Amino acid sequence: MVINNDKVITANFIKQYTLTVSVDSNAGTVNSSGGVYDAGATVNLTATPVFPYAFGSWPCTDNNNVNPTIVTMNANKQITVNYIKLIAGKPINVNETVNGAGNTSVVVIALNQFEWVQGELGGPDFRAVIQDPNGGIVKDLGAVQHVNFSFQAKIAGNYTIALTDTNSLAATSYSVTYTIYHP
């Protein structure tokens, strides 16, 4: 800028705040480690627990008990995501019969949000698919004879494990063993 006469110069500053995010890495992860943000900016945070933990809370956010959540930057903030270690329930054993190739049998598991299920499936050749209460695929375990599995309930409701016989012409038995982990 050339100053060849009187000038009025105004500097406009934007207030900025620092966000620090921490997590117990043995219990899960979070999608951001923080940073510097302009005043009023919003930051989306998502906590992803690992088995056998579930999301608990994160103080100092716009909604401490919701995952994912939002942080409005109106001050410097230190957010720590809290995870809850889940407790194993009693193991459940189910024997299912599928009446020949192409036929399917379904195991229904009622779950609360954030509960984990860990188990195993076994029997002659079969295909296994785990679905959420809305029919969405949680896991496609493929065509197997034996498989271990685990998944977390993102929403409450009835989850299903569909076992489809891929080989036998006669009725075939399959075993399903699982444990529900809850707060």
C-alpha positions in Angstrom: 0.0 0.0 0.0 1.3 3.4 -0.9 0.7 6.1 1.7 0.4 9.4 -0.1 -2.1 11.1 2.2 -3.8 10.5 5.5 -5.4 7.0 5.7 -7.4 5.3 8.4 -6.6 1.6 8.7 -8.7 -0.8 10.7 -7.5 -4.2 11.7 -10.2 -6.9 12.1 -9.3 -9.7 14.3 -11.2 -13.0 14.8 -11.1 -14.6 18.2 -9.9 -18.1 18.0 -10.1 -21.0 20.5 -8.2 -24.2 21.0 -9.9 -27.6 21.1 -8.0 -30.5 22.7 -9.5 -34.0 22.4 -8.2 -37.0 24.3 -9.2 -40.6 24.6 -8.1 -43.9 26.2 -6.7 -45.6 23.1 -7.3 -49.0 24.6 -11.0 -48.3 24.7 -11.5 -46.6 21.3 -10.8 -43.7 19.0 -12.2 -40.3 18.2 -12.2 -38.7 14.7 -10.3 -35.6 15.7 -7.4 -34.6 18.0 -8.6 -31.0 18.0 -7.1 -27.8 16.7 -7.6 -24.1 16.5 -11.0 -22.8 15.5 -12.7 -19.4 15.0 -15.1 -18.3 17.6 -18.5 -19.8 17.0 -17.2 -22.6 14.7 -18.7 -26.0 15.3 -16.7 -29.2 15.4 -18.3 -32.6 14.8 -16.9 -35.4 17.0 -17.5 -39.2 16.6 -16.3 -41.7 19.2 -15.6 -45.3 18.0 -15.3 -47.8 20.8 -13.4 -51.1 20.5 -14.7 -54.4 22.1 -15.5 -54.7 25.0 -16.2 -50.9 25.5 -19.1 -48.7 24.7 -19.4 -44.9 24.4 -20.2 -43.3 27.8 -20.1 -39.5 27.5 -17.9 -36.5 26.7 -18.2 -33.5 29.0 -18.0 -30.0 27.6 -19.7 -30.8 24.3 -23.1 -29.4 23.1 -24.7 -32.7 24.1 -22.5 -34.7 26.5 -24.4 -38.0 26.1 -24.8 -38.2 22.4 -22.4 -39.8 19.9 -21.6 -38.3 17.4 -21.8 -34.8 19.0 -21.0 -31.2 18.2 -18.7 -28.8 20.0 -19.4 -25.0 19.6 -16.1 -23.1 20.0 -16.9 -20.3 22.4 -13.9 -20.9 24.7 -10.8 -23.1 24.9 -12.0 -26.6 25.5 -10.5 -29.9 26.6 -12.8 -32.8 25.7 -12.1 -36.3 27.0 -14.3 -39.1 25.6 -15.4 -41.5 28.3 -15.9 -45.2 27.5 -17.6 -47.8 29.6 -16.2 -51.2 29.9 -19.0 -53.7 29.3 -19.7 -56.8 31.4 -20.2 -60.2 29.8 -23.7 -61.8 30.2 -24.4 -65.5 30.4 -23.3 -67.4 27.2 -26.3 -68.4 25.1 -26.3 -71.6 22.9 -28.8 -72.1 20.1 -29.1 -75.0 17.8 -30.8 -74.2 14.5 -32.1 -76.5 11.7 -32.1 -75.5 8.1 -34.2 -77.6 5.8 -31.9 -78.1 2.8 -29.9 -76.1 0.4 -31.0 -72.5 -0.2 -33.2 -72.5 2.9 -32.6 -70.1 5.8 -33.0 -70.1 9.5 -32.9 -66.9 11.6 -31.6 -66.4 15.2 -33.0 -63.2 16.8 -31.0 -61.3 19.4 -32.7 -58.4 21.3 -30.1 -55.7 22.1 -29.9 -52.3 23.7 -27.9 -49.5 22.0 -24.2 -49.9 22.4 -24.2 -53.5 23.6 -21.7 -55.8 22.0 -22.3 -59.4 20.9 -19.4 -61.9 20.6 -19.9 -65.5 19.4 -19.3 -68.3 17.0 -21.3 -70.1 14.4 -20.7 -73.7 13.2 -22.0 -76.5 11.0 -21.8 -77.8 7.5 -21.4 -75.3 4.6 -23.6 -72.2 5.2 -23.7 -68.5 4.5 -24.2 -66.2 7.5 -25.4 -62.6 7.5 -26.0 -60.3 10.6 -28.7 -57.6 10.1 -29.8 -54.7 12.3 -33.4 -54.0 13.3 -34.0 -52.0 10.1 -32.7 -54.9 7.8 -29.3 -53.3 7.1 -26.3 -55.6 6.9 -24.1 -55.3 10.0 -21.7 -58.1 8.9 -21.7 -60.5 6.0 -19.7 -63.4 7.3 -19.7 -65.2 4.0 -19.8 -68.9 3.1 -18.2 -70.8 6.0 -18.3 -73.9 8.2 -17.1 -72.2 11.3 -16.7 -68.5 12.1 -16.2 -66.2 15.1 -18.0 -62.9 15.1 -18.5 -59.7 17.1 -20.6 -56.6 16.5 -22.0 -53.6 18.4 -25.6 -52.5 18.4 -25.7 -49.0 17.0 -29.5 -48.8 17.8 -31.7 -50.8 20.1 -33.9 -53.6 18.7 -33.9 -57.1 17.3 -30.7 -58.1 15.4 -30.8 -61.2 13.3 -28.3 -63.8 12.2 -29.5 -65.5 9.0 -28.0 -68.9 8.3 -28.5 -70.2 4.8 -27.6 -73.8 3.9 -25.4 -73.7 0.8 -24.8 -77.4 0.3 -27.1 -80.0 2.0 -30.2 -81.6 0.5 -31.5 -82.7 3.9 -32.2 -80.8 7.1 -28.9 -79.7 8.7 -28.2 -78.6 12.3 -26.1 -75.5 13.0 -24.8 -74.2 16.3 -24.9 -70.5 17.4 -23.2 -69.5 20.6 -23.0 -65.9 21.7 -22.5 -63.6 24.7 -24.1 -60.2 25.1 -21.8 -57.6 26.8 -23.7 -54.8 28.5 -23.0 -51.8 30.9 
